[in-house]
Amino acid sequence: MIEIQGNNILLSTLKTSLLLHVNEIGKVTADYYGSRLLSLDEAPALIRKYPYNQGDSITYKDENPALCLDHMKLISSTLGKGDYFMPSLILESSKGTLFDFLFESAVALSPTILEKLPSPHGAQEELVITLLEKAMQIRLELHYQLFDDSDVIACYTKIINESEEEVTIRKAASLQLPLVNHEMEVWSTYGNWTGELNIDKKPLTFGRTVIESLCGSSSNRHNPFFLLKNKDASYTQGEVYGFNLMYSSNFEHSIEMDSFQDVRVQLGISSTGFAMKLQPHENFETPFAVMNFSFEGINGMSSDMHRFVNEHVILLPFRGKDRPIAYNNWEATGFSFNATKLRSLMKKAAKLGTELFVLDDAWFSTRNDDKHGLGDWRENTKKTGGIANLAKEAKKLGMKFGIWMEPEMVNDDTPVYRDHPDWVIKDLFHQPSRGRNQFVLNLGLKEVQDFVFQSVSDTLKSGEISYLKWDYNRNITDYDNRNGIFFYQYITGLYSVLRRLTEAFPDVLFENCASGGNRFDLGMLSFFPQSWLSDDTDSYQRTLIQEGALLGYPLSVSSNHVAAKTSNQMLRLTSLDTKFDTACFGVLGYELDLGDLNSLDIKVIQSQIQYYKEHRHILQFGTVYQDTTYFDHDEKMMEATDGKTAIVAHYNKIQKPNPKESHLQVFGLQEDALYTYTTRQESIAIQKFGNLINYTTPFHVNPNGTLISILGKYIDMKSEVDQGVASGKTFAHLGPVLSQEWSGVGYDDKVRLMSDFGGRLYTVVLKTNTEA
Ligand code: DGJ
C-alpha cells in the first residue's frame, strides 16, 4: 500500500513499512524501515529531529543552520554539499561535478519493467520519487515496487539527462537505505570453486564494509545476497534485513557506518572502471535491488526472500512447478564415454526412477578434454550415436533428455575462433589469457549474441531436448573498457540472448551453471529456474554450501546431486543415504557411475527416489527452517515444510563419545494439532563397524578383508527408527526425545549412530481427524 500525505510517504507490505519523508530543504529521507506501522499518523514520532547542527558539520542552507546533509537519512546522495558518506550517485558533465538533487514529485503508478535488465514480475504497486537537479538539468527517478506476499521492496534508479551536454555516470546505486546501528552484524557469503557460499559473519564497525565482485560475473567470490541483523537475532527470532541485486556482473554493495553510528546500505553495479555516458535526452536504468525486513529471525527473512524468488523472479512456465530428478553423466564419465556407455547409464538411471537424462560436456566437435571444441557445437555422432537417437531412447525409457553447453566460450581449434578472432574478448595490445584453456566471446557484440542464440537454438532442435545446462567456466579478463561500460554491455547482451531463447523455447528447463555457483544470482534466475550450486558433491561440504544458499535463495533453485560414496572433490567417504540427506533439500539428481552400484546400492537409491517423489513439492517449495550455521556448530537441523508435513534433517559433523540427548525440534507446524514422526530408515554399511563385527560372528572376519567387502554388497545394518506423536507446540518447544546416540557399546535398532559427517531424515505428518 502506498500512502502519500503532505511530506510523508508510507510504503507498506503485509508486515513491513518504509517511511519516506521530504524535509524542509527538499531532501528525501527514509526515517523508518521495519515492522508495519499502524498509521501514517505515527510518522512525526519516527522522523529524525534536527535541533542543532552537529559540531563541525556543514550547514546546507543559512536559513536553517541545524540542517546538514551528513546527518540526514538520505535515500540518494551526491558529493560536494557536505554529505561525507560514500555517495550513491557520482556524475560528471562539462558543466561541473556538483549535483544537488531536490524533491520534485512522488506518484504511485502501475509497476514498470526495465528495458535491458531483468525485472521482477507481479508487484502490487510502484512509487516513483522524482528528484531534480535544476542547474544541471538532470532528473532522477527512484522507483520502489511493493511485493506484499513476500514483504519485499524492489528498487531501481533512473537517471535522465535533460541537458544539452554529455553527462557521465561514474556510479549509480540501485538502492540506498539509511539505518541506525543497533549493534548490527553483517552476514554475507564468500567462496571459491568447490567451496562456494560460506557464511561470513562480522559485527558492523565504523567505516565501510564492501561486498563486491570484479570478475565479470556476480562470482563465487562474494554472492550479491547479504543480510544485516541485530546482534541478538538468531535463525528463529529477532530483526533481520535481507538484500540482493538482480544482476549477474560486477557489483558493489556497501554498508557504511559513520561516527554518529548512522548507517547507509547501498547496492548496485560496481563503480570500478564504470563510466556510462548519457547523451542529451538519454537515460540509464540501474538493475533492481531488493530488500526485506523480518522480525522473525533469519528464517523469517529467508522464507520471504524464497517466496519472492519463487513467485516474482522465476519465469511463469516453471513458477511453482515440480522439477524432475536428473541423472547426469559428468562425475561418472568426465570427457570419455561412448554411445554404449551412455545407453547403459540411461537404462540404469531409468530403472532407479530418475526422470531426466542429462548428457554433460564432450558430446560435440573434438572435445575429449578441456582444451578443445568449445564453440563448435556440431555433435560428435561417433561418441553419442546421435543426440536425436539418445533423446528417443530416453523417451522410450520414460525419461526426458537434457544436454550441456557452454555457449559463451571458445577454444582456439574451432571454426568460430579461426573465422572471428575479433569476437573473443581482448584489448588492442595484449595476448588474452586463458582460463580452463578457453576464451570468452564478447556478448556485447550483436554478431556474437546472434551466434550464441543460433548455436543454442540449433542444439535444442537437434532432438527432443527439454533441459539445457548452461555452463560458464571462467571469469573475464583482457577486456577493452575504454567506453567504461564493457561489463554492462556484456551482461545486457547475455540477457538479451537469454530473453530470446526463453521466449523461443518456453518449455525448456534451463539450469544455470558456472563451474558451480559462479553466477548464482537473481539476474540469471530470472531466466534459468534452477542452478548448479557447486561442483562439490561431498555431503558435508554440500551442506555448508546449501545452508549459505538458503539464506537468500529458495530450495527450488538449488540443484543437488548424490554422487559416488568417496567424494571426487574431498575424497571423503560417506554413505549414499548421508548424501541423500543433504541433496534432497532442493532439486535432486544423481551423478555417479551407475555401473559401479551393487544390488544394495540400487535398493538404497530406489528407496531414496521413491521417498523424494512422495515429498518432492515440500523439498522443492517448502518453507525452510534452520537452527544454526553448520560451519561453526557440530550439529545442524534443516527443515522444509508446508505446515502439514515437514521433512527434517539432522546433520552431525563429528562423532562424539557419549553424546547428549537429542530432540526432534520442528518449526512451522500448527501449534494445536497432533503430528506423527518417523525416522527415514538408513542403510549402514557393515564395514562401518570395523572389528566390532567379530563380536557378533562365530568365526574371525578380517574387517579389511575380501569376505567383508563381498558381504557388504548384500547385507547392511539398518538405522534406528524413532516414531511417535507430538503436537506442533511440543515440536516447536524442544521436540520429542530421539533414540540414544551411539556411545561405543552395543548396537541395535534403539541406537542412533550418526557417525562423522552423518545425517538422518525425519518425516513429520499431520494426523488426520480420523486418525486422531
Ligand atoms: C563444470 C560444471 O560445473 C560441471 O558440472 C560439468 O558440467 C563440467 N563443467 C563440464 O565441463
Residues whose N, C-alpha, C, O or C-beta is under 5 A from the ligand:
A	BS01	DGJ	W330 D360 D361 D471 C513 S515 G516 D535
